[in-house]
Amino acid sequence: MTPADPHVQLVRDATFARLDATGGITGVRGTAPDGVFARDGRHLSRWQLTVDGGHPTVLVPASREDDHATECVLTPKGTRDAPPAYTVFRQQSVAAGEFTEHLRLVNNRPDAVTARLELTVDCDFADLFELRADDRDYPKPDGRREVRTLPEGLVYDYRRADWHARTTLTCQPAPDGIAAEPDAGTTARTLTWELDLAGHGEAELHLTVRADPSPLPSAPAARRTTPEAADDLSLACERGLADIDLLTIAVEGVDGEQVRVPAAGIPWFLTLFGRDSLLTSYFLLPYRPGTAAATLSALAAVQGTRYDDFSGEQPGRIVHETRQGELAHFRQVPYGRYYGAVDATPLFLVLLHAHHETTGDPALAARLEQHARRAVDWMLTDGGLGEHGYLVYTPDPNGLVNQNWKDSAGAICFTDGTQAKGPIAVCEAQGYAYDALVRTAELSEKVWGDPEYATQLRSLASELRQRFADDFWMPGPGFPALALDGDGRQVDAPASDAGHLLWSGILDDDRARRVGRRLLEPDFFSGWAIRTLAAGRRPYHPLSYHRGSAWPHDNAVIALGLARHGLHDELRTLAEGLTTAATHHGHRLPEVLAGYARGSTSTPVPYPHSCSPQAWAAATPLALRTALRQAGGVA
């Protein structure tokens, strides 16, 4: 910035921004146009901030910290006798294809105040040659601009024949309102926030603009698997296998033999789990099939044989977790052998078939035939398939309120945040049940020599698939319900569980592909990983356990589903995000990541109570490698 030119210019990695003294963009043309530019196109043409209804006063004009970042200090209008209530510290920067802004508001008064911020945004996608002051005209008769409003921000698209460029704005927190300008012909939108500031307190607003110049596929722009990314994934796989070794424990197998299985995680879960150990073993299956064999034997050894309301044990049911401590010994807690999981039993059947499919060895499937049949019987009886048409669970007042993988209280909720009441049928468990029936039918036919049982199971699977399509699909959002509650109502919070349905195969290909693409939209995909709950909804919280955080293993299941349905660009985008997140943690993925958007922080934020290492997070890079290989990518 010079006295003659009150603008600041930022540049890095082929991305350029020109801002005024307040950090704003007005969309000017001529010899010195302002805006954010990538690959010769303007991806922001308006970026104008008002505070408390007026243009801010500049205390410190925008000045470069270095070539790619700037900061300025602003306030609302004030006088000597009535100084501004708060101060706005504005930091802006550019990186490869991104423009980011961090606003920190500081209350100058001892009493609480509410700051009203409005940001007017537009994107004209003008070519640099159009912006020159040379009086030339470049007709674009078939060019069209569109803007879509998301809970977390905006998406601008520009299409002209085979040209497709996009600009995505992601906001944390989400705006309280988004309004169009009165002129119906404009794509400008004004986003509004009401930010409460405690006495002498602070609030923050993070904004990320992602420029995706053409050529852009119809799916979200994929971050391609480069040799560097492949190296990072290899390092994450090596670290994951080392962590699995750290977490491996010795337990008793089905015939009394000692087997070594992956415990769930340190520090809280260094013990055999059902769901965790099963999915970890599934992710490892192409690389360490012996882990699956050990896990299946260990879980068969503690499969339910009787009814016990305290522990949730039922005949044929696969255990959720085992414990050896004092409180478990004295049944002061129900977790000595606790069976409160709706999904471990079908996952047991899925892994049993997958082990046979991968190894070609029928011995384990033959050895565990009766255990598999008892698991099917549980699904059809106490599991709920016979009575309710779905696998269901009833919240356990002494154990787990929710008995799917999102097992924290309140995790299975409506869009208003209300927890569903049981018997609850969560969507992903129905997918697992469908897959389990289909796979067990194949074992029955090829290993057990019982084609009649195979026909019965295939018929049950087909009926479940059709019921699910009728009852769970929400036509409005074009997305599956998270669950059905005890009254059969669709639990409508948009959740990542839907991605598991791609892996299990219960959705038809068209719906599966719609779901896969939806999960890569900005309210779901943070840039690091897919969130458990889409941002912008009332129950969303980026630091919650299951209502806005992002779990690597959840993303691994989704990645395998994306590969199954040919969504290769989405898969590569997801794999790049997770792999890059791992590089920020010594190539180790934590159990849980906070839901903050990539670009709002320079590194992914871990969930504060996350286990590390944790088994299914450690195995996630191996699942990504498998998915990328299925998609023909470098892995």
C-alpha positions in Angstrom: 0.0 0.0 0.0 1.2 3.5 -0.9 -0.2 7.0 -0.2 -1.2 7.1 -3.8 -2.9 3.7 -3.8 -4.8 2.9 -0.6 -5.0 -0.8 -1.5 -3.0 -3.8 -0.4 -2.1 -6.7 -2.6 -1.6 -10.3 -1.4 -0.2 -13.2 -3.4 0.7 -16.9 -2.9 0.6 -20.1 -5.0 -1.0 -18.5 -8.0 -3.8 -16.8 -5.9 -4.0 -13.0 -5.7 -6.1 -10.6 -3.8 -6.4 -6.8 -3.9 -8.2 -5.2 -1.0 -9.0 -1.6 0.2 -7.9 -0.1 3.4 -10.7 -1.8 5.4 -10.0 -5.2 3.8 -13.0 -4.8 1.4 -13.6 -5.5 -2.3 -15.9 -3.3 -4.4 -15.7 -4.9 -7.8 -14.0 -2.1 -9.6 -12.6 -2.6 -13.1 -9.9 -0.7 -15.0 -6.2 -0.6 -14.6 -6.2 -1.8 -11.0 -9.3 -4.0 -10.3 -9.9 -5.3 -6.8 -11.0 -8.8 -5.9 -9.7 -12.3 -5.3 -8.3 -14.0 -8.4 -7.2 -17.5 -9.4 -6.2 -18.7 -12.8 -7.1 -15.4 -14.5 -10.6 -15.2 -13.1 -12.1 -13.1 -10.4 -13.6 -15.3 -7.7 -14.7 -12.5 -5.4 -16.0 -9.2 -6.8 -17.7 -7.9 -3.6 -16.6 -8.3 0.0 -18.0 -5.3 2.0 -18.3 -5.3 5.7 -20.6 -3.1 7.8 -20.7 -3.0 11.6 -23.8 -1.9 13.5 -25.4 -0.8 10.2 -22.6 1.5 9.0 -19.3 1.5 7.3 -16.5 0.9 9.9 -14.1 3.5 11.1 -10.5 2.6 10.3 -8.1 2.7 13.3 -5.3 0.9 11.5 -5.6 0.5 7.7 -4.9 -2.8 6.0 -1.1 -3.4 5.8 0.8 -6.5 4.8 2.3 -8.7 7.4 4.1 -10.4 4.5 3.3 -11.1 0.9 0.2 -13.2 1.6 -1.4 -11.8 4.8 -2.7 -8.5 6.0 -4.4 -7.1 9.1 -6.4 -3.9 10.0 -8.3 -2.6 13.0 -11.8 -1.3 12.7 -14.6 0.0 14.9 -18.2 1.0 14.6 -18.9 4.7 14.6 -18.2 6.5 17.9 -17.5 9.9 19.4 -15.3 11.3 22.1 -18.1 11.0 24.7 -19.5 7.8 23.3 -16.5 5.8 22.1 -17.1 2.6 20.1 -18.6 -0.3 22.1 -16.2 -2.8 20.5 -13.2 -3.2 18.2 -12.8 -5.5 15.2 -9.4 -7.0 14.5 -9.4 -8.2 10.9 -6.8 -10.6 9.5 -6.9 -11.8 5.9 -4.6 -14.1 3.9 -4.4 -16.0 0.6 -3.1 -19.5 -0.1 -3.4 -21.9 -3.0 -7.0 -21.3 -4.2 -8.1 -19.8 -0.9 -8.9 -16.5 0.7 -9.4 -16.6 4.5 -10.5 -14.0 7.0 -10.5 -14.0 10.8 -12.5 -11.4 12.6 -11.9 -11.0 16.4 -14.3 -8.7 18.1 -13.3 -7.3 21.5 -15.9 -5.7 23.8 -14.5 -2.4 25.2 -17.1 -2.1 27.9 -17.8 -3.9 31.2 -21.3 -4.7 30.1 -22.4 -7.2 27.5 -23.1 -5.9 24.0 -24.3 -7.4 20.8 -22.4 -6.7 17.6 -24.2 -6.7 14.3 -22.1 -7.6 11.4 -23.2 -7.6 7.7 -21.0 -8.9 4.9 -22.1 -8.3 1.3 -20.6 -10.9 -1.1 -20.7 -11.4 -4.8 -18.7 -13.2 -7.5 -18.7 -12.1 -11.1 -16.2 -14.7 -12.4 -14.8 -11.9 -14.7 -11.8 -12.8 -16.8 -8.8 -10.6 -16.3 -9.1 -9.5 -19.9 -12.6 -8.3 -19.3 -11.5 -6.1 -16.4 -8.9 -4.2 -18.5 -9.8 -0.6 -19.5 -9.4 -1.2 -23.2 -13.0 -0.9 -24.3 -13.1 -4.4 -25.7 -16.2 -6.4 -25.5 -16.3 -10.2 -25.0 -19.8 -11.6 -25.6 -20.9 -14.6 -23.4 -24.4 -15.4 -24.7 -24.5 -18.8 -23.0 -22.7 -17.9 -19.8 -24.8 -18.1 -16.6 -24.1 -17.5 -13.0 -25.9 -19.1 -10.1 -25.7 -18.7 -6.3 -26.9 -21.3 -3.8 -27.4 -20.7 -0.1 -26.1 -23.2 2.4 -26.5 -23.2 6.2 -22.8 -22.4 6.5 -22.4 -20.0 3.6 -22.7 -19.7 -0.2 -21.7 -21.5 -3.4 -21.4 -19.5 -6.6 -21.2 -21.4 -9.9 -20.5 -20.1 -13.4 -21.1 -22.3 -16.5 -20.5 -21.7 -20.1 -20.6 -24.7 -22.4 -17.9 -27.0 -20.9 -16.5 -24.3 -18.6 -17.5 -24.5 -15.0 -16.0 -22.4 -12.2 -17.0 -22.3 -8.6 -16.5 -20.1 -5.5 -17.5 -21.5 -2.1 -17.8 -19.4 1.1 -17.8 -21.2 4.4 -18.5 -19.4 7.7 -17.8 -20.4 11.3 -20.1 -19.6 13.0 -22.8 -19.9 10.4 -24.6 -16.7 9.6 -27.9 -15.8 11.3 -29.4 -14.7 8.0 -28.6 -14.5 4.3 -30.5 -12.1 2.2 -30.6 -11.2 -1.5 -30.4 -7.6 -2.7 -33.7 -6.0 -3.9 -32.4 -6.1 -7.5 -33.5 -9.5 -8.7 -30.8 -9.6 -11.4 -27.9 -9.6 -9.0 -26.2 -12.6 -7.3 -25.0 -10.5 -4.4 -25.9 -11.8 -0.9 -25.7 -10.1 2.5 -24.8 -12.4 5.4 -25.7 -11.2 8.9 -24.4 -12.2 12.3 -25.5 -11.1 15.8 -22.5 -11.8 18.0 -22.9 -11.6 21.8 -19.9 -10.2 23.6 -19.7 -10.5 27.4 -18.3 -7.6 29.4 -14.7 -7.1 28.1 -15.2 -10.4 26.3 -14.5 -11.5 22.7 -16.1 -13.3 19.8 -14.6 -14.6 16.6 -15.8 -15.1 13.0 -13.9 -17.3 10.5 -14.6 -17.0 6.8 -13.0 -19.2 4.1 -13.4 -18.6 0.3 -12.4 -21.5 -1.9 -11.8 -20.7 -5.6 -12.2 -23.6 -8.0 -11.4 -22.3 -11.5 -12.5 -24.2 -14.6 -12.1 -26.9 -15.6 -14.1 -28.1 -12.7 -16.0 -31.4 -12.6 -19.7 -31.5 -11.6 -18.6 -33.1 -8.4 -16.7 -31.2 -5.7 -13.2 -30.3 -7.0 -11.0 -33.3 -6.3 -7.6 -32.9 -4.8 -5.7 -35.4 -7.0 -3.5 -38.0 -5.5 0.0 -36.7 -6.2 3.2 -38.6 -5.5 3.6 -36.4 -2.3 0.1 -37.4 -1.2 0.8 -41.0 -1.8 4.0 -40.7 0.3 2.0 -39.1 3.1 -0.6 -41.9 2.9 2.2 -44.5 3.1 3.6 -42.8 6.2 0.1 -42.7 7.7 -0.3 -46.4 6.9 3.0 -47.3 8.5 2.2 -45.2 11.6 -1.3 -46.9 11.8 0.1 -50.4 11.7 2.6 -49.5 14.4 -0.2 -48.1 16.5 -2.2 -51.3 15.9 0.8 -53.2 17.2 0.8 -51.1 20.3 -2.9 -51.7 20.9 -2.8 -55.5 20.3 -3.8 -57.6 23.4 -4.1 -61.3 24.1 -7.6 -62.8 24.8 -9.2 -66.2 24.7 -10.6 -67.5 21.4 -13.6 -69.6 20.7 -11.9 -72.9 21.5 -9.9 -71.7 24.4 -6.8 -70.8 22.3 -5.0 -67.5 22.9 -5.6 -64.9 20.1 -4.2 -61.4 19.7 -6.7 -58.7 18.8 -6.8 -54.9 18.5 -8.1 -53.2 21.6 -10.1 -50.1 20.9 -7.8 -47.3 22.2 -5.7 -45.7 24.9 -6.3 -44.6 27.6 -9.9 -45.6 28.1 -10.5 -48.6 25.9 -7.6 -51.0 26.1 -9.9 -54.0 25.9 -11.8 -56.1 23.4 -14.7 -54.3 21.7 -17.3 -55.6 19.3 -17.9 -52.8 16.8 -14.4 -51.2 17.1 -12.5 -54.4 16.8 -14.6 -55.6 13.9 -14.3 -52.5 11.8 -10.6 -52.2 12.6 -10.1 -55.8 11.4 -12.2 -55.1 8.3 -10.0 -52.1 7.4 -6.9 -54.3 7.9 -8.3 -57.3 6.0 -6.4 -57.0 2.7 -3.1 -56.5 4.6 -3.5 -58.5 7.8 -6.2 -61.1 7.4 -5.1 -62.8 10.6 -6.4 -59.9 12.7 -9.9 -60.6 11.4 -9.6 -64.3 12.2 -8.5 -63.5 15.7 -11.2 -60.9 16.3 -14.0 -63.2 15.0 -12.7 -66.1 17.3 -12.5 -63.8 20.3 -16.0 -62.4 19.8 -17.5 -65.9 19.1 -16.1 -66.9 22.5 -18.2 -64.3 24.3 -21.3 -64.4 22.1 -24.4 -64.2 24.2 -26.0 -67.4 25.4 -28.7 -66.2 27.9 -30.8 -63.3 28.9 -29.4 -60.8 31.3 -31.2 -57.4 31.5 -28.3 -55.8 33.4 -25.7 -56.5 30.8 -28.0 -56.6 27.8 -26.9 -60.2 27.0 -29.2 -62.1 24.7 -28.7 -65.4 22.8 -26.6 -64.9 19.7 -25.8 -61.2 20.4 -22.2 -60.1 19.9 -20.7 -58.2 22.8 -20.1 -54.5 22.7 -17.2 -54.4 25.2 -15.5 -56.5 27.9 -13.9 -55.3 31.1 -11.8 -56.9 33.8 -11.8 -54.2 36.5 -13.2 -54.3 40.0 -16.4 -52.5 39.3 -17.2 -54.8 36.5 -16.3 -57.8 38.6 -18.8 -56.8 41.3 -21.4 -55.8 38.6 -21.4 -52.2 39.8 -21.2 -51.3 36.2 -22.6 -53.5 33.4 -19.5 -53.6 31.3 -17.8 -56.8 32.4 -19.5 -58.2 29.3 -21.8 -55.5 28.0 -23.9 -56.3 25.0 -25.5 -52.9 24.4 -24.8 -52.6 20.7 -27.3 -52.9 17.8 -24.6 -53.2 15.1 -21.9 -55.5 16.4 -23.9 -58.6 15.5 -24.4 -57.8 11.8 -20.8 -56.5 11.5 -19.6 -59.9 12.9 -21.4 -61.6 10.0 -20.0 -59.1 7.5 -16.5 -59.6 8.6 -16.9 -63.4 8.6 -17.8 -63.5 5.0 -15.3 -60.8 4.0 -12.5 -62.9 5.6 -13.5 -65.9 3.4 -13.9 -63.7 0.4 -10.4 -62.1 0.9 -8.5 -65.2 1.8 -10.3 -67.9 -0.1 -10.1 -70.1 3.0 -13.4 -71.6 4.1 -12.0 -73.0 7.4 -13.0 -70.1 9.7 -16.4 -69.7 8.2 -17.0 -73.4 8.6 -15.7 -73.4 12.2 -18.0 -70.5 13.1 -21.1 -71.6 11.3 -23.2 -72.1 14.4 -22.1 -68.8 15.8 -23.1 -67.1 12.5 -26.5 -68.8 12.5 -27.1 -67.7 16.1 -26.2 -64.2 15.1 -28.8 -64.2 12.3 -31.4 -65.6 14.7 -30.7 -62.7 17.1 -31.2 -60.2 14.3 -34.6 -61.8 13.5 -35.8 -62.1 17.1 -34.4 -59.9 19.9 -32.7 -57.6 17.3 -36.1 -56.5 16.0 -36.1 -57.5 12.4 -39.0 -59.8 12.9 -41.2 -57.6 15.1 -40.3 -54.1 13.9 -38.9 -54.8 10.4 -35.6 -53.2 11.4 -32.8 -53.7 13.9 -33.8 -51.6 16.9 -32.5 -50.7 20.3 -34.2 -49.3 23.4 -32.1 -46.8 25.4 -30.5 -48.4 28.4 -30.8 -46.3 31.6 -27.9 -48.1 33.2 -25.7 -48.2 30.2 -25.8 -46.6 26.8 -28.7 -44.4 25.7 -27.7 -44.9 22.1 -26.4 -48.3 21.0 -25.1 -47.5 17.5 -21.6 -46.2 16.9 -22.8 -42.7 17.9 -23.4 -43.9 21.4 -23.4 -40.5 23.3 -26.6 -39.1 24.8 -28.4 -36.9 22.3 -26.5 -38.1 19.3 -29.6 -39.5 17.5 -31.6 -36.3 17.2 -34.0 -34.4 15.1 -33.0 -31.1 13.5 -34.2 -29.2 16.6 -31.8 -31.2 18.7 -34.4 -33.4 20.4 -33.1 -36.9 21.2 -35.1 -39.7 19.5 -37.0 -42.1 21.8 -37.1 -45.8 21.3 -37.3 -48.4 20.0 -34.8 -46.6 17.7 -33.9 -47.9 14.2 -30.7 -46.1 13.1 -30.1 -46.1 9.4 -26.6 -47.5 9.2 -27.5 -50.6 11.3 -30.2 -51.5 8.6 -27.5 -51.3 6.0 -25.2 -53.6 8.0 -28.2 -56.0 8.5 -28.8 -56.1 4.8 -25.2 -56.7 4.0 -25.0 -59.4 6.7 -28.0 -61.3 5.2 -26.6 -61.1 1.7 -23.1 -62.2 2.7 -24.3 -65.0 5.1 -26.5 -66.3 2.2 -23.3 -66.7 0.2 -21.5 -68.5 3.0 -24.5 -70.8 3.4 -24.5 -71.7 -0.2 -20.7 -72.0 -0.8 -19.3 -73.1 2.5 -22.1 -74.7 4.6 -23.9 -76.5 1.7 -27.4 -75.2 2.6 -28.9 -73.5 -0.4 -32.4 -73.4 1.2 -31.1 -71.3 4.0 -29.4 -69.0 1.5 -32.6 -68.5 -0.4 -34.4 -67.6 2.9 -31.7 -65.0 3.8 -31.7 -63.4 0.3 -35.5 -63.0 0.5 -35.2 -61.3 3.9 -32.5 -59.0 2.5 -34.5 -58.0 -0.5 -37.6 -57.2 1.7 -35.4 -55.2 4.1 -33.9 -53.2 1.2 -37.4 -52.3 -0.2 -38.8 -51.4 3.2 -35.8 -49.2 3.9 -36.2 -47.3 0.6 -39.8 -46.6 1.4 -39.4 -45.7 5.1 -36.0 -43.9 5.4 -35.7 -41.8 2.3 -36.6 -38.1 2.8 -37.9 -36.8 -0.5 -37.4 -33.1 0.4 -33.7 -33.1 1.1 -33.1 -36.2 -1.0 -31.3 -37.8 1.8 -31.9 -40.8 4.2 -33.2 -40.2 7.7 -30.7 -40.7 10.5 -33.2 -43.1 12.2 -36.8 -44.0 12.8 -38.0 -43.3 16.3 -40.4 -45.5 18.3 -43.4 -44.0 16.6 -41.9 -44.6 13.1 -41.1 -40.9 12.6 -38.1 -40.0 10.5 -35.3 -38.6 12.7 -34.3 -35.8 10.3 -30.9 -34.4 11.4 -28.6 -34.7 8.4 -25.9 -37.0 9.6 -22.8 -38.9 8.3 -24.4 -42.3 9.1 -26.0 -42.0 5.6 -22.5 -42.6 4.1 -22.3 -46.0 5.6 -25.3 -47.0 3.4 -23.0 -46.7 0.3 -20.7 -49.3 1.8 -23.4 -51.7 2.7 -25.2 -51.6 -0.6 -28.7 -51.1 0.7 -29.2 -48.0 -1.4 -29.7 -48.2 -5.2 -26.9 -46.6 -7.2 -28.7 -43.4 -8.0 -29.5 -42.6 -4.4 -26.1 -43.7 -3.2 -24.4 -41.3 -5.6 -26.7 -38.5 -4.5 -25.8 -39.2 -0.9 -22.1 -39.4 -1.7 -22.0 -36.1 -3.5 -24.1 -34.5 -0.7 -21.5 -35.5 1.9 -18.8 -33.6 0.1 -20.8 -30.3 0.3 -19.2 -27.7 2.6 -21.7 -28.1 5.5 -20.7 -31.7 5.8 -17.1 -31.8 4.5 -14.8 -29.6 6.7 -11.9 -29.9 4.2 -10.3 -32.4 6.6 -13.1 -34.9 6.9 -16.9 -35.3 6.8 -18.6 -34.1 9.9 -20.9 -36.4 11.9 -23.7 -33.8 11.6 -24.0 -31.1 8.9 -23.0 -27.6 10.1 -25.6 -24.9 10.5 -28.2 -27.0 12.2 -29.4 -26.3 15.7 -27.7 -29.3 17.3 -24.4 -28.8 15.5 -21.3 -28.1 17.6 -17.8 -28.6 16.2 -16.5 -29.8 19.6 -19.3 -32.2 20.4 -18.6 -35.9 20.5 -21.1 -37.0 17.8 -23.0 -33.8 16.7 -20.5 -32.0 14.5 -17.1 -33.5 15.1 -15.4 -35.7 12.4 -14.3 -39.3 13.0 -11.7 -40.8 10.8 -13.2 -44.3 10.9 -16.6 -42.9 10.0 -14.9 -41.3 7.0 -13.1 -44.6 6.2 -16.4 -46.5 5.9 -17.7 -43.6 3.7 -14.6 -43.8 1.5 -15.1 -47.5 0.9 -18.7 -46.7 -0.1 -17.6 -43.9 -2.5 -15.3 -46.3 -4.2 -18.1 -48.9 -4.5 -20.3 -46.5 -6.4 -17.6 -45.0 -8.6 -17.5 -41.5 -6.9 -13.8 -41.3 -7.5 -13.4 -37.5 -7.4 -15.2 -37.3 -4.1 -13.1 -40.2 -2.8 -9.8 -38.5 -3.7 -11.0 -35.2 -2.1 -11.9 -37.0 1.1 -8.6 -39.1 1.2 -6.5 -35.9 0.6 -8.2 -34.2 3.5 -7.7 -37.1 6.0 -4.2 -37.7 4.8 -3.2 -34.1 5.2 -4.9 -34.1 8.7 -2.7 -37.0 9.6 0.5 -35.1 8.6 -0.3 -32.5 11.2 -0.3 -35.2 13.9 2.9 -37.0 13.1 1.0 -39.1 10.5 -1.3 -40.4 13.2 -5.0 -39.8 12.9 -6.7 -39.1 16.2 -9.9 -40.8 17.2 -11.9 -37.6 16.6 -11.3 -34.2 15.0 -13.2 -31.0 15.7 -15.6 -29.9 13.0 -13.9 -26.6 12.3 -13.5 -25.8 8.6 -10.1 -26.2 6.9 -8.8 -22.7 6.3 -10.3 -21.3 9.6 -7.3 -22.8 11.3 -3.9 -23.7 9.9 -4.1 -27.2 11.3 -7.0 -29.6 12.1 -8.2 -29.2 15.6 -8.4 -32.4 17.6 -11.3 -33.2 19.8 -10.1 -32.6 23.4 -10.9 -36.0 24.8 -9.8 -38.0 21.9 -8.0 -41.4 22.4 -4.6 -41.5 20.8 -3.7 -44.0 19.5 -7.1 -45.5 18.7 -7.6 -48.6 16.7 -10.1 -47.8 14.0 -8.5 -44.4 13.5 -5.1 -46.1 13.2 -6.6 -48.5 10.6 -8.3 -45.7 8.6 -5.3 -45.0 6.3 -5.3 -48.7 5.3 -9.0 -48.4 4.4 -8.2 -45.3 2.3 -5.5 -47.1 0.5 -7.9 -50.0 -0.3 -10.6 -47.5 -1.5 -8.1 -45.6 -3.7 -6.9 -48.9 -5.2 -10.4 -49.9 -6.0 -10.9 -46.5 -7.7 -7.6 -46.9 -9.7 -5.9 -44.1 -7.7 -2.3 -44.0 -6.5 -2.1 -45.6 -3.1 
